[in-house]
Amino acid sequence: MKPEWKEWAREFKEQYPGANSALMPLLHRIQAHEGWLSDETIHDVATLFDLPESYVESVASFYSLFYRHKVGKNVVHVCVGLSCALAGSDHLMEKLEHHLGIKEGQTTADGEYTLLEAECLAACNAAPVAQVNLRYFERVDLERPEETLLGTSSEKEVTP
């Protein structure tokens, strides 16, 4: 257990009335620092708050923005809810998979990008929707999504 986690836990215990209320803020802070929540992290947090490990695990696994495996520096979520599916999110996912050279759920070899499905990003009126590191992108261009979402072009640079 990292020493700063004990301090953070103490701070959140002072701020929130019970361990259950302080749990999510601590998990968020640790993930922001570590990048993900390992099994050891779940165990340590359960110990810090005197909560069952299964309870901490259930919270961490329920919320899609808690990562239980290592993710890339940039996490791309593609909405696959009904509105986005009807607007072509499957095509969007295929284009991103091809551009990044990975499948959904994977991370690029350089650790730069992780590509994930999101069940619903709650912007149905602007489908298809994607999110990169919590930044929303609405009505994503299905022909060149990498330009919008990744800031890159799929076209090869030609030098004279």
LUMDREN-701242 format. One line per 2 residues: number of its first residue (from 1); for each residue z, y, x of C-alpha. Coordinates in steps of 0.001 Angstrom, whole numbers. Example, Ala and Ser with C-alpha at 12.3 -4.5 7.8 and 13.67 -1.06 7.14 Angstrom:
REM LUMDREN-701242
1	7800/-4500/12300  7140/-1060/13670
REM end
This chain:
REM LUMDREN-701242
1	0/0/0  -965/3378/1342
3	1884/5881/1681  37/8616/-191
5	-216/6339/-3235  3567/6319/-3505
7	3585/10111/-3420  803/10353/-5993
9	2625/7875/-8256  5796/9967/-7988
11	3853/13128/-8882  2264/11502/-11930
13	5574/10016/-13056  7013/13538/-13055
15	4023/14902/-14995  3721/12201/-17637
17	6406/10706/-19892  5841/7041/-19034
19	4129/4628/-16684  1381/3965/-19224
21	516/7691/-19346  559/8078/-15571
23	-1548/4967/-14940  -5047/6366/-15527
25	-4549/9557/-13513  -3315/7478/-10576
27	-6226/5036/-10850  -8659/7979/-10939
29	-7084/9590/-7876  -7099/6345/-5898
31	-10701/5621/-6845  -11744/9155/-5857
33	-10160/8496/-2471  -11194/4853/-1947
35	-14441/4689/-3945  -13356/1701/-6049
37	-10321/-302/-7218  -9774/-3523/-5276
39	-7576/-6427/-6391  -4991/-5238/-3870
41	-5095/-1761/-5410  -4465/-3202/-8877
43	-1502/-5156/-7511  -64/-2129/-5694
45	-409/166/-8721  1270/-2427/-10950
47	4132/-2569/-8450  4417/1230/-8268
49	4724/1531/-12042  6574/-1729/-12669
51	3786/-2839/-15010  2269/-6296/-15365
53	-705/-6679/-13052  -2718/-8020/-16002
55	-2104/-4767/-17879  -3334/-2595/-14978
57	-6360/-4892/-14624  -7116/-4611/-18350
59	-7111/-803/-18139  -9260/-757/-14989
61	-11777/-3215/-16423  -11972/-1601/-19887
63	-13169/1819/-18741  -16697/1835/-17342
65	-15957/4651/-14899  -13433/2553/-13017
67	-15271/427/-10469  -13867/-3003/-9657
69	-16381/-3540/-6859  -17706/-1300/-4121
71	-20318/1150/-5327  -22734/3456/-3580
73	-22168/7087/-2783  -24266/7909/-5858
75	-23763/5918/-9050  -26654/6027/-11508
77	-25915/4975/-15098  -28861/4395/-17425
79	-27975/4437/-21114  -29095/1284/-22932
81	-27736/2207/-26364  -30060/1936/-29355
83	-31451/5501/-29256  -32127/5321/-25536
85	-33601/1831/-25825  -36011/3065/-28489
87	-36889/6001/-26217  -37744/3722/-23270
89	-34577/3220/-21236  -35816/-270/-20264
91	-38857/1368/-18640  -36576/3929/-17002
93	-34413/1146/-15538  -37486/-737/-14269
95	-38838/2381/-12546  -35495/3045/-10851
97	-35125/-595/-9816  -38584/-497/-8270
99	-38001/2839/-6522  -34582/1838/-5133
101	-35536/-1767/-4357  -32512/-3159/-6224
103	-31691/-4630/-9617  -29211/-3300/-12157
105	-25676/-3886/-10917  -26676/-3722/-7244
107	-26237/-1184/-4468  -28889/-164/-1952
109	-28482/-1574/1554  -27659/1877/2930
111	-24839/2278/385  -26453/5384/-1073
113	-27114/4255/-4683  -25648/1861/-7229
115	-27642/1308/-10430  -25709/421/-13598
117	-26275/144/-17328  -24164/2267/-19653
119	-23736/1021/-23201  -23802/4561/-24600
121	-23629/7965/-22955  -23161/9744/-26307
123	-26238/11943/-26136  -28439/10038/-28586
125	-30271/13183/-29658  -31612/13613/-26110
127	-32701/10053/-25286  -33383/8602/-22838
129	-30261/9678/-21028  -28949/8872/-17557
131	-26000/9982/-15513  -25699/10428/-11757
133	-22133/10815/-10523  -21067/12019/-14004
135	-23869/14600/-14228  -25928/14130/-17394
137	-29728/14082/-17444  -31328/14234/-20877
139	-34881/13376/-21974  -35553/11806/-18585
141	-39223/11713/-17602  -40200/8049/-17834
143	-43100/8433/-15418  -41183/9947/-12483
145	-37458/9479/-13108  -36695/9309/-9385
147	-37661/12972/-9017  -35188/14043/-11677
149	-32364/11599/-11050  -32569/10995/-7311
151	-34236/14158/-6087  -37022/12152/-4473
153	-40661/11476/-5155  -42311/8110/-5581
155	-45484/9407/-3972  -45991/8685/-296
157	-46280/11722/1926  -49730/11963/3473
159	-50099/13605/6869  -53531/14921/7896
REM end
